[in-house]
Amino acid sequence: MVGFVIIVIAVIYLFQVNFLDDFYKRNKIKEMEEIKDSIKMGIETNDVREIIESVQVSNEVCIRIETGSKILQSYGENAACALNALSQSDLSYIYETTLLENGEHLFQNFSLNIPDVASDEYYILSSIAHVNDYNVLVMVGSLITPVNATTSTLRSLLFFVALFVILAAVVLAFILSRFMVRPLSKIKKEAVNLPNGTYDGEGLNSNIREYQELNKTMITSCAKINEVTKARKELLANVSHDLRTPLTMIVGYGEMMRDFDDEKNNQNIEVIISEAKRLSSLVDDLLDLSKNEEGHLKITKTKVSLNALLKEVSSQYEAYFKNAKVEFKLVLLKEDVLVMLDERRIKQVLYNFLNNALNYNQKEMPYIELGAKDLGDHFEVYVYDNGDGIKKEDLDKIWERYYRVDKEHKRQRIGSGIGLSLSRSILIAHNLKYGVESKLNTYSKFYFELDKNQARDKDQNLDA
């Protein structure tokens, strides 16, 4: 900051001192030209005397107008009226020179007998006007005051101004460093460790509100990073566990069938196929999760029978429900409808809802219900279970990526453990309302809604 102030003062000094003389002379000549133009116009309109009286005093100039003989002359008591002392030979010289210069000339070194005034300090601007076939010589004279004294004064003034400004800049720089730059430097220093999940912002105090908000944001970001890091580790542990279990089953049953001929039966083959499907489902979920994070999750809608969709989904779980001794109920619409959906993706949502209902149900008599209801202005597709339920504070979090209600990992019967996050992404892509209702140790219901304006009776056409 101090350096910037010094540069600004140096530029001001350069223009105010070194270029002041040139600026002054240029402006004075411009002023004389404007007066000359006004006088020439006044000669043509016979207002010249009023113009001379109005400009000569306020602008400190001398004005003289000549034809063959003097027709109008201005008078004054200072050196600016030196035109009054011009001899006839001087007038002739000025007139002839002006004619040769196309009717206008600026004399900067005209020799005048004026005490204490050098010839190069007095300017004469001459011009010839044409009135009634006569050439009228218009002369405007002005003393160009030397600016040496002014320059000296400016130097002294600028010295004190510069000294004051530099001192003020030093004080201001200290204040900024103390109250603004230093806290920001501390935040920057601590922020280097943010990717590692460490940020000690508790000791960074500042009276500036923006810095307080920035520090709070950094603390929150650190907590989020730690949370995501922990969740990713849990996801890796969960996925590793879920991969290991079916692989162990496949390898175990495969080796048993290889070593023992009597184990080569359809039941063992069905186990291998089932576990292979579970592996495939896990891989699909992981791929979909990656696509969703990259924003590449695609939805392709087609006409789908809602009842047929629910029947097909329920048929996939019959064996699971039977083996787990789960009472299952399928509820269909009385009048089937066609809806525009991505059938594969919506099946994936319902699979995840059912997996969740099956995996988190420790009741002695578990009950799961898959169905659709007509609620007047929309259809509700839901999965209900009488299982463990969800705490109220966890209801909004269960849709988050990598979040698990139970922090202790337990083996899931089916599914990958990341289904709800994918389900939310699929439903959002469909622009469908969704949600969950639950009471701890009583029930849970996951659902999404289908607008009736986007549905038709099964026997009607559905516009794509």
N, C-alpha and C positions, 0 to 999 in steps of 0.2 A: 504493500500500500504506500509506504513512504517513497519507494522508487517511482511509483506512478505519479505521486504528487510532484516530485522533483521534475519529472519529464514535462508535466503540464505547465509548471512555472517556467521552465526553460523555453517552451514554445511561446508562452505569453511574452516573455522577455524578448524573444527574437522578433516577434511581430510588433510589439509596442516600441521597442528601442531602435532596432536596426532598420525596420521598414517604415517607421513613422514618417520620415521626411518624404519618402516617395508617395505614401498615401496622402499626405497633406497637399503636396504639389498637384497630384492628379485630381483630387477633389476641388482644389481651387481653380484649376483650368476648366473643369467641367462647369463650375459655377459661373465663370466668366463667359463661357459659351452660351449658357442659358440666358444670361443678361443680354448678350449681343443679339440673340435671336428675338428676344422680346422687344428690343429697341428697333430692330429692322422692321418688325411687324407694326410697331407704333408709328414709325415714319410714314408708312403707307396709309395709316388710319388717322393721322394727325393727333395721336395721343402720346407722342414721344416725351413731352415735357413731364406729364404725370408719371410716366414709367421711370424716367430718370430720377425724379424726386423720391419715388418709392423704393428704389433699389440701391442707390448709391450710398446712403447712410447705413442702412442695415447690413450691407454686404462689404462695406469699407472699400469701395472701388471708385475710380475716377472715370467719367464718361465724357467723350468729346466727339462731336459730329461736325464734319467739314465738307463743303463743296468747293467751288473755285474760291469763294471767300467764306469766312466763318459764318455759319447761320445759327448755330446753337452750341453753347459751351457750358459745362458744369464747373462749379468752383468748390474749393475746400481748403481747409487750413492745414491738413497733414500731408505727409509724403505721398499718400495714395493719389493725390491730385496733381502729380507731377506732369500730367499731360498738358496742364495750363501753361507750362514753361517751354513747350516745344517751339522751336523756331520754324520759320517757313521752309527752310531747307530740310529740317527733320520731317516736316509734314509731307514734303514732296517725296522724300526717300521712302517713307512708310507707304504712301499712296502707290508709288511705282512698284515697290516690292510686292505689295498686296495684289496689284494687277497681274504681275508675272506669276504669282502663286495661285492663279485661278480665283481670285477674289477673296482670299482669306489667308491670314498668316499670323503665327505666334512669334513675337519677338521676346527672346529670353535674355539677351545680352546687349540691350540697347543702351548706348552711352547717354546718361542723364547727369545734369549738374545738380545733384541732390545731396546735401551734406549727410554724412554718416550712412549713406545707402549705396551699396555696391551695385554695379550695373547688372549682375546676374541675380540680384534679389528683387528686381522689378520686372514684371511681365506685362507686355502690351499685346492684346489680341485685336487685330484689325480685320475689318471686313467691308466690302463694298456693296452698297444697296443701290438699286436702279429706281429712280423716282422721276417721272415726267421727263424722260430722256436725259436726266442728269445722273452722274455717278456720285453717290454720297458716301464719304468715308466715315465709318463708325469705328471708334477706338474705345476699348475697355482696358483700363490699366489697374494693376493691383500690386501691392507690395507683398512679396512672398516672405513672410516672417521666418527667420531662421529658427529651427526647433532644437538647437543645441541645449538651451536652458531647459526646455521641456523634457528633453531626453535625460538630462542629468537628474531632474526631479523624479522622473519615472524610475530611473535606476535606484535612487534612494528609497522611493516608495516600495518598489518591488522587493528590495532587500528585506525590509521589515515585514512586508506581507508574506514573503516566502518563509522567513524565519517563524512567523506565527503559524502559518499553515503546516509547516513541517513538524513543529512541536505538537500541534493539534493532531496531526496524523499519527505521530508516535504514541500519544496518549490513547487515541482511538484504537490503534492497532493492539495496544496492550489490553484494553478493555475487551476487544473482540476475541483476543487470544485467551483471555482469562475466563470469559463467560460463554464463548461460542466455539472457538476452535479447539480448545483443550478438551471439553466434554465430547466433541465429535471425534477427536483423535482417540480418546479412550474407547468409544463405541467401536470405532474402526479396528482398533487393536484387539478387542474382544471378539469382534465379528469374524476374524480370521479363523477362529476355532469353531464357528457355527456349523460348518459341514460335518464336523465330528460330533455334533450334538452337545457341545459345551459352550455356554455363554454366561459369564458372571456379570450380569447387569444390575444386580441388587445394590452394588456399591457406587454406581454411577448416578450421582445426584446432580440435578440442574434445575434452575428456576425458569428455564425457557420451556414453554409448553410443548413446542414442536419436538424438542429433544426428549422430553418425558414420553411423548407418544411414540417416538422412534424407538426408545429403549424398551417400552412395553411391547412394541411389535416384535422386536428382536427376541425378547424373552419368550413371547408366545410362539414365535417361529421355532425357537430352540426346542420348546416342549413338543411342538408338532413333529419336528424331525425325530426326536427321541421316540415319540409315539409310533410314527411310521416305521422307524427302524426296528422297534420291538415287534410291531405287527408283521413286518416282512420276515423277521426271524421265526415268528410263530407260524406264519404261512409256510415257510420252508420246512419247518419241523413237521407240520401237519401233512404237507404234500409228500414229504419223504416217507412218513409213516404210512400214508395211504398208498403210495407206490410199492413200498416194501411188502405190505400184506398180500395184495393180489399176486405179486410176483412170486412170493413164497408159496402161495397156494398153487399157482400154475406149475412152478418147478417141482413142488412136492408131488402133486398128482401125476405129472408127466413122468417123473422118475419111477413112481409106484407102478404106473401102467407099463413102463418099459421093463421093469424087473419082475413083475408078477403078471402072468398071462390072465389069471382069473380076475384081475382088477381092470382089465380092458372092457369096460361096460359103458352103457349110455349115461348112467348116473355120474360117473367120474368125468366123462367127456363134457357133460352139461356144466359141471363145476368149473372146468377150465374155460369153457366158453363164457360163462357168467363173469368170471374174474377178468377175462380179457376185455369184455364189454365195459366193466367197471374202470379198467385202465384207460380204455378209449374215451370214456366219459370224462375222466379226470384230465386227460390231455386236451380234449375239446374245450373244457372250461378254462384251462390255462391259456389256450390260444385265443379264446374269445376275450378273456381278461386283457391280454396283450393288445388285441385289436381295439378294444374299448379305450384303453389308455392312449393309444395313438390316434383315436378318433376315426377308425376305419370300420366300425361296426355297422354293417349294412342291413337294411330291412327291405324285403321284397314281399309286398302284400298280394294275396290272392283271395278268391272267394272261398270261405271255409264254413262248413256246417258246424255250428257250435256244439250240438249234442254229439255228433260224430267225433269231434275233437276230444271231448271229455271221455267218451267211451274208449277211444284208442289209448289215451293216457292211462286210464284206470287199468286197462288190460295189461299194461307193462308192469304193473305193481302187484298183480294178483299173487304171484309166487312169493314175493317179499312179505306181503301182508299175511299170507297163510303160514309161512315159516316163522314169522315173528308173533303169530297168534294175535293179530290186530283185527278188531272188528271194523270193517270198512263199509261205507255207504256211498253210492253214487246217486246224485240228485240231478235230474235232467229237466229242461224246460218242457212244459206241456206242448207248446207249439215251437218246433225248431225254427231257427233263423240262420240266415247266411250273413257273415261278417267279413270285412276286409282286414286280414291279418297276415303276418308272416307266420305260417303254420309251424314251421320248425322252431322258430324263436319262442313262440308262445308255449309250445310244448316244453321247451327248455325251462321257461318260467314255472310252469305247473310241476315239472319234475323237481325243481329246486324247492318249491313250496312243500311238496310231498316228502322229499328227503328230510327237510327240516322238521316236519311233523313226526316222521318216523324216528329220527335220530334223537330228538329231545322229548321222549315220552317214556317215563319210567313207571307209569301206572301198571298195576297188576292186570287191569282190563283196559288196555289202550283202545281208543276209538278215533278213527279218522274219517272225515267226510269231504268228498270232492263234489262240487256242484255249481249250478248256475241258478240265479233267482231273477225274476222280473220285478223290479222295484219302481215301476211306473215310468219314469223318464229315462231309465237306463237299466242294463243288465249287470248284475254283479256275479263275477266268477270268483270262487273262493275255495280255500282249503282250510278245514277246521279240524282241530285235534284237542283232546282232553289231557294234554301232556303237562310238561313242567311250567309252561307259561314264561313270561318275560317281565323283568322288573320295569317299573314305570320309567326310571331314568335311562334304561337301555333301549327303549322303543325307537328313538330316533337314530341310535347309533348302529343298530343291527344291519342297516343298509350300507354302511360305510365299507369301503374296500379294506380287507384284511381283518375286519373286526369280528371277534368271537365273544359270545355271551359268557361261555364257560372258559376261563383262562387255563384251566387244566385240560390238556389234550386227552380226548378219549377216542377210541376207534369208532368211526362212523360205519353204519351198515352199508350205506351207499352214499355217493356224492363226494364232492371234493372239498367242501367247507368254504367255498368262495361264491356259492350260488346266489345268495341274496343280492350281492353287489351287481352281479351280471344281470339278475332279474330286473333290478331297478333300471339299469342302462337300457335294457330291451323295452321296458314299458315306457320309459321317457322317449325313446326313439319312435314308439307308436303314438306318442302324445296321449297316453291313457292315465287316468287317475289311479292311484294305488295306495295301499296302506296296510296297517296291521292293528288288530285289536287283541288285547291279551290281559290276563289276570294271573298273577303268580300262583303256581301250583294248582291252577284250575283249567285254563284253556288258552288257546291261541287261534287267531283266524287271520290268514293272509289273503288279500283280495285285490282285484283290479276291476275297473268299471268300463263297460262298453256303451257308448252313446247310441240310443235307439235311432237317431237320425242317420247313423252309419250302418244300420242293420235292416234287413228285410225278412219277411217270411220266407220260408224255404222254397215255396213255389213261385216267389217273385224274383224278378231280375235285380241284381245289385250292380249299380254303376261303379266302374273301376275308378 
